[in-house]
Amino acid sequence: MAAYQRGDAAYQRGDYATAIRELRPLAEQGHANAQIILGLMYDKGQGVLQDYAQAHMWYNLAVSKLPPSELRDIAVENRDLLAKMMTPAQISEAQKLAREWKPK
């Protein structure tokens, strides 16, 4: 949990390099909160190249793990708003990435 707290704090203060370093391994292991922040970072191009397919994938993975909650609703809303800006090919790629994703 310490890595998540460090990564979240780094994200909140705009230190995206530290946020990526702390949160990516957690997201890759299946940590839903870290996945949401990674989705935000790819969505907005914060510390990473903007990539809607990656953002959509991370949001989708988080949504699939979270129980009904305000946090889950935020992830769903972010994913759905993002989808409105994506081409059908980008959405298809994002869905494929999410289907094929395996925790590390």
LUMVEX-303744 format. One record per residue (C-alpha): residue in three letters; x, y, z. Coordinates in pm, 1 decimal, m for minus. Layout:
<nodes>
+-------+----------+----------+----------+
| gumar |     east |    north |       up |
+-------+----------+----------+----------+
|   ALA |        X |        Y |        Z |
...
+-------+----------+----------+----------+
</nodes>
This chain:
<nodes>
+-------+----------+----------+----------+
| gumar |     east |    north |       up |
+-------+----------+----------+----------+
|   MET |      0.0 |      0.0 |      0.0 |
|   ALA |    294.3 |    235.1 |     58.7 |
|   ALA |    383.4 |    230.1 |   m311.6 |
|   TYR |     27.1 |    324.0 |   m402.9 |
|   GLN |     24.3 |    611.1 |   m153.9 |
|   ARG |    357.7 |    739.7 |   m286.7 |
|   GLY |    235.1 |    710.6 |   m645.1 |
|   ASP |    m97.8 |    879.4 |   m572.9 |
|   ALA |     73.6 |   1162.5 |   m385.0 |
|   ALA |    319.0 |   1207.5 |   m673.1 |
|   TYR |     31.1 |   1219.2 |   m921.6 |
|   GLN |   m155.0 |   1476.6 |   m709.8 |
|   ARG |    148.7 |   1707.0 |   m702.7 |
|   GLY |    217.7 |   1664.9 |  m1075.5 |
|   ASP |    530.4 |   1449.9 |  m1037.4 |
|   TYR |    427.9 |   1215.3 |  m1316.2 |
|   ALA |    763.6 |   1038.1 |  m1348.8 |
|   THR |    743.4 |    920.7 |   m987.7 |
|   ALA |    373.8 |    839.8 |  m1023.5 |
|   ILE |    443.7 |    613.6 |  m1322.9 |
|   ARG |    737.0 |    445.9 |  m1149.2 |
|   GLU |    529.0 |    370.8 |   m837.8 |
|   LEU |    190.8 |    295.7 |   m995.4 |
|   ARG |    267.9 |    103.6 |  m1316.2 |
|   PRO |    389.3 |   m211.9 |  m1135.0 |
|   LEU |     79.9 |   m204.8 |   m913.9 |
|   ALA |   m151.9 |   m154.2 |  m1211.3 |
|   GLU |     19.3 |   m439.5 |  m1392.8 |
|   GLN |    m46.1 |   m661.3 |  m1088.0 |
|   GLY |   m417.0 |   m574.2 |  m1092.7 |
|   HIS |   m445.8 |   m288.4 |   m840.3 |
|   ALA |   m766.2 |   m114.7 |   m955.3 |
|   ASN |   m691.4 |    226.1 |   m802.3 |
|   ALA |   m350.8 |    233.8 |   m968.1 |
|   GLN |   m515.8 |    131.5 |  m1295.2 |
|   ILE |   m752.0 |    428.4 |  m1275.0 |
|   ILE |   m467.6 |    673.3 |  m1224.7 |
|   LEU |   m272.1 |    513.8 |  m1509.2 |
|   GLY |   m585.4 |    550.8 |  m1721.5 |
|   LEU |   m598.8 |    919.6 |  m1632.5 |
|   MET |   m233.6 |    964.6 |  m1720.6 |
|   TYR |   m273.1 |    803.6 |  m2063.1 |
|   ASP |   m600.6 |    988.9 |  m2115.8 |
|   LYS |   m437.6 |   1328.3 |  m2053.0 |
|   GLY |    m81.5 |   1252.7 |  m2166.3 |
|   GLN |     60.5 |   1315.4 |  m1820.0 |
|   GLY |    410.9 |   1167.3 |  m1799.0 |
|   VAL |    333.2 |    933.0 |  m2089.8 |
|   LEU |    239.4 |    982.4 |  m2450.8 |
|   GLN |   m133.7 |   1035.7 |  m2477.1 |
|   ASP |   m286.0 |    704.0 |  m2582.1 |
|   TYR |   m663.0 |    666.9 |  m2571.4 |
|   ALA |   m651.5 |    290.3 |  m2628.8 |
|   GLN |   m421.4 |    243.9 |  m2327.3 |
|   ALA |   m633.9 |    478.6 |  m2115.1 |
|   HIS |   m952.9 |    294.7 |  m2208.7 |
|   MET |   m790.4 |    m40.5 |  m2133.8 |
|   TRP |   m677.2 |     68.7 |  m1784.0 |
|   TYR |  m1018.1 |    215.5 |  m1703.3 |
|   ASN |  m1188.2 |   m100.4 |  m1828.4 |
|   LEU |   m965.2 |   m325.8 |  m1620.9 |
|   ALA |  m1034.3 |   m121.9 |  m1307.3 |
|   VAL |  m1409.8 |   m126.6 |  m1370.0 |
|   SER |  m1402.4 |   m504.7 |  m1404.2 |
|   LYS |  m1249.1 |   m541.9 |  m1056.4 |
|   LEU |  m1427.4 |   m277.9 |   m851.8 |
|   PRO |  m1754.6 |   m342.6 |   m670.2 |
|   PRO |  m2033.8 |    m88.2 |   m715.8 |
|   SER |  m1895.3 |    229.6 |   m561.9 |
|   GLU |  m1828.9 |    594.8 |   m630.3 |
|   LEU |  m1477.5 |    506.3 |   m749.1 |
|   ARG |  m1615.6 |    250.7 |   m993.9 |
|   ASP |  m1867.0 |    506.0 |  m1120.1 |
|   ILE |  m1583.2 |    754.3 |  m1182.8 |
|   ALA |  m1388.7 |    494.1 |  m1380.7 |
|   VAL |  m1698.0 |    407.8 |  m1586.7 |
|   GLU |  m1765.7 |    775.9 |  m1654.7 |
|   ASN |  m1403.8 |    842.2 |  m1757.0 |
|   ARG |  m1401.9 |    537.5 |  m1984.7 |
|   ASP |  m1732.1 |    630.3 |  m2147.9 |
|   LEU |  m1634.2 |    995.7 |  m2200.6 |
|   LEU |  m1306.9 |    884.2 |  m2352.4 |
|   ALA |  m1485.3 |    640.5 |  m2584.8 |
|   LYS |  m1678.2 |    932.9 |  m2732.8 |
|   MET |  m1346.6 |   1078.9 |  m2853.5 |
|   MET |  m1215.8 |    750.9 |  m2992.9 |
|   THR |  m1257.1 |    592.9 |  m3333.1 |
|   PRO |  m1421.7 |    249.6 |  m3356.7 |
|   ALA |  m1078.0 |    105.7 |  m3437.0 |
|   GLN |   m928.8 |    257.6 |  m3120.1 |
|   ILE |  m1214.2 |    121.6 |  m2907.9 |
|   SER |  m1171.8 |   m221.2 |  m3062.8 |
|   GLU |   m797.1 |   m211.4 |  m2990.8 |
|   ALA |   m859.7 |   m104.0 |  m2630.3 |
|   GLN |  m1110.2 |   m385.3 |  m2577.3 |
|   LYS |   m867.0 |   m635.5 |  m2727.3 |
|   LEU |   m588.8 |   m512.7 |  m2497.0 |
|   ALA |   m817.9 |   m549.5 |  m2194.1 |
|   ARG |   m928.1 |   m901.3 |  m2296.6 |
|   GLU |   m570.2 |  m1015.8 |  m2347.5 |
|   TRP |   m431.0 |   m845.9 |  m2035.5 |
|   LYS |   m278.4 |  m1072.0 |  m1771.1 |
|   PRO |   m148.2 |   m958.4 |  m1430.6 |
|   LYS |    228.7 |   m965.6 |  m1391.8 |
+-------+----------+----------+----------+
</nodes>
